[in-house]
Amino acid sequence: MADHNDLGENGEELARDFLIENGYRIRETKWRTGSLELDIIAEKNETLVIVEVKTRSGAFAENPEQYIDNRKIKNIVNAAERYIMRYDWNGDTRFDVIAVVVHGQKVEIEHIEDAFLPPR
């Protein structure tokens, strides 16, 4: 597996642990529907939380959340809609981003709640 894949896997694991430590219940990780994937689907306070994890290291470590473009947002929202329909979710839904920045042995995690709204 390529180093960037290992970094991404590690970042998703750190994000999942962070969410659990902060009172979230993990419903799914790496949930797929067709060619679309949601990194983490969690729940807290009767809200479904769709989490996109962005992990960066070294020279590319600044603001990893900036790498979520409109196309990616559309894919996340489409996948979330499929999940909601499949599992008949009737509560609130929110889209978060967890940015994991790795500088050598130091790891910074930033949780951005309500990072984006579904496009209209």
Short mmCIF file of the C-alpha atoms (twelve columns), coordinates in Angstrom:
data_MODEL
# 
_entry.id   MODEL 
# 
loop_
_atom_site.group_PDB 
_atom_site.id 
_atom_site.type_symbol 
_atom_site.label_atom_id 
_atom_site.label_alt_id 
_atom_site.label_comp_id 
_atom_site.label_asym_id 
_atom_site.label_seq_id 
_atom_site.Cartn_x 
_atom_site.Cartn_y 
_atom_site.Cartn_z 
_atom_site.pdbx_PDB_model_num 
ATOM 1   C CA . MET A 1   0.000   0.000  0.000  1 
ATOM 2   C CA . ALA A 2   1.321   3.476  -0.851 1 
ATOM 3   C CA . ASP A 3   2.505   5.792  1.930  1 
ATOM 4   C CA . HIS A 4   -0.327  8.274  1.247  1 
ATOM 5   C CA . ASN A 5   -2.851  5.440  1.666  1 
ATOM 6   C CA . ASP A 6   -1.257  4.510  5.003  1 
ATOM 7   C CA . LEU A 7   -1.417  8.154  6.058  1 
ATOM 8   C CA . GLY A 8   -5.092  8.356  5.110  1 
ATOM 9   C CA . GLU A 9   -5.922  5.114  6.934  1 
ATOM 10  C CA . ASN A 10  -4.089  6.356  10.033 1 
ATOM 11  C CA . GLY A 11  -5.870  9.717  9.837  1 
ATOM 12  C CA . GLU A 12  -9.287  8.062  9.650  1 
ATOM 13  C CA . GLU A 13  -8.449  5.878  12.640 1 
ATOM 14  C CA . LEU A 14  -7.323  8.943  14.639 1 
ATOM 15  C CA . ALA A 15  -10.499 10.793 13.638 1 
ATOM 16  C CA . ARG A 16  -12.677 7.860  14.671 1 
ATOM 17  C CA . ASP A 17  -10.938 7.644  18.063 1 
ATOM 18  C CA . PHE A 18  -11.305 11.410 18.493 1 
ATOM 19  C CA . LEU A 19  -15.047 11.202 17.845 1 
ATOM 20  C CA . ILE A 20  -15.507 8.316  20.274 1 
ATOM 21  C CA . GLU A 21  -13.566 10.206 22.962 1 
ATOM 22  C CA . ASN A 22  -15.915 13.144 22.413 1 
ATOM 23  C CA . GLY A 23  -19.132 11.202 22.873 1 
ATOM 24  C CA . TYR A 24  -19.992 10.200 19.313 1 
ATOM 25  C CA . ARG A 25  -21.282 6.740  18.448 1 
ATOM 26  C CA . ILE A 26  -19.722 5.398  15.268 1 
ATOM 27  C CA . ARG A 27  -22.349 3.865  12.993 1 
ATOM 28  C CA . GLU A 28  -20.148 3.114  9.976  1 
ATOM 29  C CA . THR A 29  -16.669 3.656  8.621  1 
ATOM 30  C CA . LYS A 30  -15.784 3.566  4.942  1 
ATOM 31  C CA . TRP A 31  -19.446 3.128  4.009  1 
ATOM 32  C CA . ARG A 32  -19.795 2.576  0.262  1 
ATOM 33  C CA . THR A 33  -22.658 2.942  -2.142 1 
ATOM 34  C CA . GLY A 34  -21.727 2.380  -5.753 1 
ATOM 35  C CA . SER A 35  -18.579 4.392  -6.414 1 
ATOM 36  C CA . LEU A 36  -19.228 6.777  -3.491 1 
ATOM 37  C CA . GLU A 37  -17.752 6.449  -0.017 1 
ATOM 38  C CA . LEU A 38  -18.351 8.157  3.309  1 
ATOM 39  C CA . ASP A 39  -15.340 8.138  5.635  1 
ATOM 40  C CA . ILE A 40  -17.238 8.096  8.938  1 
ATOM 41  C CA . ILE A 41  -20.916 8.089  9.806  1 
ATOM 42  C CA . ALA A 42  -21.485 8.900  13.456 1 
ATOM 43  C CA . GLU A 43  -24.319 9.895  15.730 1 
ATOM 44  C CA . LYS A 44  -24.493 12.308 18.643 1 
ATOM 45  C CA . ASN A 45  -27.456 13.963 20.345 1 
ATOM 46  C CA . GLU A 46  -29.886 12.418 17.847 1 
ATOM 47  C CA . THR A 47  -27.979 13.968 14.932 1 
ATOM 48  C CA . LEU A 48  -26.480 11.941 12.113 1 
ATOM 49  C CA . VAL A 49  -22.978 13.271 11.508 1 
ATOM 50  C CA . ILE A 50  -21.326 12.612 8.154  1 
ATOM 51  C CA . VAL A 51  -17.586 13.126 8.588  1 
ATOM 52  C CA . GLU A 52  -15.081 13.678 5.806  1 
ATOM 53  C CA . VAL A 53  -11.534 13.104 7.029  1 
ATOM 54  C CA . LYS A 54  -8.642  14.924 5.422  1 
ATOM 55  C CA . THR A 55  -5.127  13.974 6.458  1 
ATOM 56  C CA . ARG A 56  -1.960  15.753 5.421  1 
ATOM 57  C CA . SER A 57  1.674   15.751 6.475  1 
ATOM 58  C CA . GLY A 58  4.856   17.712 5.989  1 
ATOM 59  C CA . ALA A 59  4.882   20.487 3.410  1 
ATOM 60  C CA . PHE A 60  1.272   19.831 2.422  1 
ATOM 61  C CA . ALA A 61  -0.042  20.033 5.966  1 
ATOM 62  C CA . GLU A 62  -1.695  23.440 5.924  1 
ATOM 63  C CA . ASN A 63  -5.514  23.452 5.994  1 
ATOM 64  C CA . PRO A 64  -6.258  19.958 4.667  1 
ATOM 65  C CA . GLU A 65  -9.972  20.800 4.668  1 
ATOM 66  C CA . GLN A 66  -9.335  23.129 1.717  1 
ATOM 67  C CA . TYR A 67  -8.993  20.018 -0.434 1 
ATOM 68  C CA . ILE A 68  -12.751 19.431 -0.316 1 
ATOM 69  C CA . ASP A 69  -14.067 20.964 -3.517 1 
ATOM 70  C CA . ASN A 70  -17.647 21.332 -4.755 1 
ATOM 71  C CA . ARG A 71  -17.494 18.029 -6.639 1 
ATOM 72  C CA . LYS A 72  -16.411 16.206 -3.469 1 
ATOM 73  C CA . ILE A 73  -19.182 17.911 -1.473 1 
ATOM 74  C CA . LYS A 74  -21.743 16.803 -4.068 1 
ATOM 75  C CA . ASN A 75  -20.484 13.194 -3.828 1 
ATOM 76  C CA . ILE A 76  -20.613 13.250 -0.020 1 
ATOM 77  C CA . VAL A 77  -24.149 14.625 -0.044 1 
ATOM 78  C CA . ASN A 78  -25.300 12.071 -2.643 1 
ATOM 79  C CA . ALA A 79  -23.848 9.212  -0.599 1 
ATOM 80  C CA . ALA A 80  -25.397 10.613 2.595  1 
ATOM 81  C CA . GLU A 81  -28.802 10.799 0.898  1 
ATOM 82  C CA . ARG A 82  -28.504 7.137  -0.066 1 
ATOM 83  C CA . TYR A 83  -27.536 6.200  3.492  1 
ATOM 84  C CA . ILE A 84  -30.451 8.189  4.934  1 
ATOM 85  C CA . MET A 85  -32.904 6.527  2.552  1 
ATOM 86  C CA . ARG A 86  -31.505 3.030  3.085  1 
ATOM 87  C CA . TYR A 87  -31.637 3.264  6.882  1 
ATOM 88  C CA . ASP A 88  -34.746 5.457  7.059  1 
ATOM 89  C CA . TRP A 89  -33.025 8.174  9.106  1 
ATOM 90  C CA . ASN A 90  -35.545 10.843 10.159 1 
ATOM 91  C CA . GLY A 91  -33.445 13.033 12.455 1 
ATOM 92  C CA . ASP A 92  -31.144 15.958 11.789 1 
ATOM 93  C CA . THR A 93  -28.045 15.486 9.653  1 
ATOM 94  C CA . ARG A 94  -24.847 17.486 9.690  1 
ATOM 95  C CA . PHE A 95  -21.693 17.453 7.569  1 
ATOM 96  C CA . ASP A 96  -18.390 17.783 9.436  1 
ATOM 97  C CA . VAL A 97  -14.748 17.723 8.444  1 
ATOM 98  C CA . ILE A 98  -11.966 16.404 10.597 1 
ATOM 99  C CA . ALA A 99  -8.573  17.673 9.535  1 
ATOM 100 C CA . VAL A 100 -5.660  15.550 10.726 1 
ATOM 101 C CA . VAL A 101 -2.260  17.178 10.322 1 
ATOM 102 C CA . VAL A 102 0.852   15.096 10.947 1 
ATOM 103 C CA . HIS A 103 4.182   16.800 11.628 1 
ATOM 104 C CA . GLY A 104 6.631   13.971 12.375 1 
ATOM 105 C CA . GLN A 105 5.464   12.477 15.673 1 
ATOM 106 C CA . LYS A 106 3.113   15.383 16.418 1 
ATOM 107 C CA . VAL A 107 -0.538  15.087 15.358 1 
ATOM 108 C CA . GLU A 108 -3.077  17.913 15.329 1 
ATOM 109 C CA . ILE A 109 -6.787  17.225 14.957 1 
ATOM 110 C CA . GLU A 110 -9.271  19.939 14.067 1 
ATOM 111 C CA . HIS A 111 -12.980 19.115 14.096 1 
ATOM 112 C CA . ILE A 112 -15.013 21.483 11.942 1 
ATOM 113 C CA . GLU A 113 -18.704 21.045 12.683 1 
ATOM 114 C CA . ASP A 114 -21.221 22.063 10.016 1 
ATOM 115 C CA . ALA A 115 -18.323 22.421 7.591  1 
ATOM 116 C CA . PHE A 116 -20.652 22.705 4.612  1 
ATOM 117 C CA . LEU A 117 -24.295 22.575 3.657  1 
ATOM 118 C CA . PRO A 118 -25.737 20.461 0.868  1 
ATOM 119 C CA . PRO A 119 -25.739 22.440 -2.409 1 
ATOM 120 C CA . ARG A 120 -29.112 23.600 -3.610 1 
# 
